[in-house]
Amino acid sequence: MANCNFRTPQDVIELLEGVKMEKLPVWANDDRPTSCVFPRGIRLFLASSSELREDRDEFDLYFRRYNDQLTRKGIYLEIVRWEHFLDAISETRLQDEYNKGVRDCDIFVSLFFTKAGKFTEEEFDVALGAFKKKGKPRIFTFFKGALVNIDSLPEEDLSSLRALQRKLSDLGHFNTRYDNVADLKLKFRDQLDKVTEQTRTS
């Protein structure tokens, strides 16, 4: 019976190729990389009232595609929305589950147009409380500036929007106006690039 006790890669190559090699090929070197480097994850919670559902959808799709560029920098952006949560009955109200998602995120983005939805404002307050306590999430607020017929809007909607804007002003929080979804993508991408650069160097 042939002796099959091959002690080194050279023994295998010599048997298969009939050539004795003094130097191993690259694939046979023991010091070749043995593990992959995985991108660093950033969790972004995206919030808005139902009137901006289309804006949220387009924002979500755009930045999921933008991950192709981010992964080259060692970053992966995970976008979290309330639609991603299970509707199953839980021991707490479902909004509490969303609020936990807000606390666990690295970036919080909220979009507003003609009103400050009750739950969107609650999520903003949760994000602000988490930021004051542990320094994250980074909070970004964007207000859509498209034309709208004021007379067609419920008074309570406008009142909620004005109240939120006053709250942000009192906090000294900088918010950004956007004219359309393309403008929103561009403005947030500029901010995201700054955040990811800081993340890479931290």
Buried (B, 14 or more C-beta within 10 A) or exposed (E): EEEEEEEEBBBEBBEEEEEEEEEEEEEBEEEEEEEEEEBBEBBBBBBBBEBBEEBBBBBBEBBEEBBEEBBEBEBBBBBBBBEEBEEEEEEEEBBEBBBEBBBEBBBBBBBBBBBBBEBBBBBBEBBBEBBEEEEBBBBBBBBBEEEEEEEEBEEEBBEBBEEBBEBBEEEEEEBBEBEEBEBBBEBBBEBBBEBBEEBEEE
